[in-house]
Amino acid sequence: MTHNKAMTAEEIIDNPQRLSGELRLKILGLYHKANAGHIGCSLSCIDLMIAVLFLNKKEEDTFILSKGHAAAALYACLNVLGEISDQELDTFYKDGTTLPAHPAPRKYKGIPFATGSLGHGLPIATGIAHAAKVSGDGSYSYALLSDGETNEGTTWEAAHYAIQNELDNLIMIIDKNGLQGFGTTTQVLGETASPEKWKAIGFETVVVDGHDIPQLNETIQDLKGRKNGIPKVIIADTIKGKGVSYMENKLEWHYLPMKQEQFDLATQEVKERYLNELTNA
């Protein structure tokens, strides 16, 4: 069995639910087979990845999944895009795999750096954006962060560097689902992913519905057209565990694996909500 054929951009825009649902099913299957956690954070950011990887990223561009604990979402996307085969995907989380719990580098072009230790992705993406500016190759650097990751000092240091060096080819996307490792973002260090803070330091800042793929696509297209010397941030309002009702906005699904009956219910809901498939599971 080989990977699925990727939908065209036009097909995705016309029916965004289809790819979103198919990728959610892949993610659920990966985590269930591995008996692993980090399900909720993968479901919250998969629509953001669709907007970047399927609709906007060019061959010369770079995408950094800074919130590396959502690795299964990235692996599922690269599988559909043809970079990771079904046979390789089936090794997720197993001994000797090239697809561990957090992305590992030097195997797939779509995974240029190891991530997962939060606060590293934006500095890397910023350096790549600066190199592209110096070389004049016209490429873009995308970084997908969690909102909890905006607590990190390295994130803010990189942000100031991007502003100082006028990196308008840097597009940061914050998966703002309001939950991090041990509580809500408001409880831990406050709203460090608020648009007011990012506007205040000098980023061009847009707030969007992080599950509206056409809106995300339009926003990215618009920001790419603004060659004004200002780095960009998209603050995407999302729902942790999006698509599975018992996981939505629940902190515990940052960690828990699924039991068989939970997996069955999750896949049933995704099929009904995204793919219009009625099931009797």
N, C-alpha and C positions, 0 to 999 in steps of 0.2 A: 504493500500500500504506500502511496506517495502523498505528498502534501496536497491540500485543496488548492484549486485555482483561485487566485485573488480576484475579487470583484474589481471592475473598472471604477474610476473616480465618479463617473456619471451614475453608475449603478448604486454606489454607496450613498451619494447625495439623494437619489430618488427613493432609496429604501434603506436608511441608516440602521433601522432596527435589525435587519437581517444579519449583517456582519457583526453588530454588537452582540446579538444573541448567540451566534455561532462561536464567537470568541469566548463568551462567558461559559458556554458549555465545555469548551476545551480547558479553560482554567479550572472549572470545577472537577473535571475528570482527572486532570493532573494532580491536584491537591488530594483528591479522594484516594487515588491509587497510591500516592506516596504517604498517605495518612499524616499529612502535614498541615501546618497553619499558615497564616498570612493571606487568608482568602479575602477578607474584607477589603484590604488595601489594594488588591489586584482588581477587584470589581469596581472600586471607586475611580480608578484611573484608566480603565481600558478604552473608554470613549475618547479620552485625551490622546492616547496613543494612536487610535484610528485617525484622528484629525491630522496628526503629524506624519506618521509613518506611511499611511495609505494615500493621503491627499496632498501633502505638502513637501515632504522631504525629497530632495533630489539626490542623485548619485554622489555629488560632491559635498553634500551637507553632512553634518554629524549630529547624532541624537545620543544624549547621555541620560540614562535612567538613574538619576541620583538616588531616588527612593528604591534602592536595590532589593528591598524585601518584597517588592511586587514583581519579582523576576518572572514568575509564571505568565504574567500578562505579556511581557516582552517576548518570551519564548513562543507563546501562542501566535503572536503577530508575525514573528519571523518565520514560523512554520507555514502560515498561510501565504506569506510573501515569497516562499520558496527557498529561504536560506537555511532553514532547519528541517530536515526530513522527518517524516512520521516515525521512522525507526529511531532516529536520534531523540526525538521528543519523548519517546517511550522510555528513555533512560533517565528521565527527570528524577533527581534526588537519590538515584541508585549509586552504589559503589562504582567508582571509575567513570562517572558521568562527566560530560562536558557541560552539563546543565544543572549546576548545583542550586542550593536555596537562594544564593545571591549571585548575580552575574559574574562570571570569570572571563578574563580577556584572552586574546591571542588564538581564538578558534573561529569566531564568526565576525565578519566585517561589521555587522550590526551591533556588536558588543565590543567596542574598542578599548574599554577600560573596566577594571573591576570596581564595583560600587556596592554600597550597602552600609558602609560606615558613614553615617549621615554627616553632611556638610562638605563633602569632597566633590560632588558632581558639578556644582556651579563654578567653583574655581577651575576645574578642568575645562568645562565648556567655555568659560571666559578666556582662558589661554588659547583655546582653539579659535575662538572668534577673533582674538587679537592677531594671531598668526595669519588668518585669512585676510584681515585688513592690510597687514604688511605686504602680503604677497599679491593682493588685489585679485584674488581668484573669484570673488563674488559669491562665495558660499555662505551658508547660514549655520549657526550653532544653536541647537535646541537643548534645553535642560529641563527635565521634569522632576520637580521637587515635591516632597510632602509639606503640608503646612507646619507640622512639628519641626521639620528640618530648618525652618526659618528662625528657630531658636539659636542656631549654631553661629558662633562668631565668624567662622570661615565663610559662611554664606554672605554675611554683611561686608566682610573685607573684599570678597570677590565683586560684590555689587558696586562698591565704591571704585574699585579698579575699572570696572566696565564703564562707569560714568566718566571717570577721568580720561579714559582712552577713547571715548565716543564710539562705543561698540554697538552701533545700530543694527549689526548683523547677529546680535545675541537675542534670542527669544527664550525667556524663562517662563515655564508654566508651573503654577503652584496648584497642586491637588488639595483644595481646601475642604476637607471633609469634617473638620472640627474635632477629630479624635486623634490622640497619639498614644504612645506606649502605655501610659499609666493614668490617663484621664483626658478631659477635654482640653483643647488648646487654651481656652480662657482660664482654666484652673491652674495650668502648669506655669507658663510664663506670659500669659496674656496673648492678645491678638497680634502676634508678630507677622502674620500674613495679611494684615489689614491694608486695603488700598491706600489709606491716608499715609501710612508709613512709607510705602514704596514711592508714592508721588512726592512725598516730602524730600526724599534723598535724591530725586532726579530721574526716576524711571518713568517711561511712558507706560501708563497703567490702565488696563482694561479688565473689567469684571464681567464674567460670562457664566452661563449655565453649563457646567462641565459635563453634562450628559446630552447636550444638544449639538450633535455632530455638525450639521450645516452651519449653525451659528459659530462654532469653534473654527470651522474652515474659513468662513468669511472674515473672522477676526484675524486669523493668522495671515491671510492674503492681504488684508488691509495694512497690518503692521509691517509686512515685508516691503510694502510699497513706500514706506515712510523713511527715506534716506535723510534723516535729520540729525545724525550724530547722537541719538539718544537710545540707550538700550531699552528693551521691551520686557514687560511682565504681564502675563495673563493670569489673573487670579480666578480660578475655576471653582465655582461652588459645586461641590459634589456630595454624594451620600456614600458613606462607608458601607460596603456590602450591597451596593446597588443591584437590584434585580432579584434578590432573594429576601423575601419579607422578614424572615426571622433573623436575618443578619443585619438588616439596615439600621444604621446608627447605633450599633451595639459594639461596645469596646471589646468584649470577649472574642469577637471574630477577627481581631488582630492576631490571635494566638491559636484558637481551637481548631483541631481537625474535625472532619465530618464523620459521624456514624452513618451506617448504610441507609437508615431511614431518613436521615437529614439530607444525604446526597440525593436520594430519590426525590424528595420534596423539592429540593433546590433545582434540580434539572427539570422537573415538571413545571415549576413556576417560570423558569426562563423560557421554556418552549412555548408556554401559553402567552406570556407577556411580550416576547420579542418575535417569535416565529409563527404565532397564530396556530400552534399545534395543540389541539386538545388531547389530553392524556388521561389515563385512568390509574396512574401510579399512586 
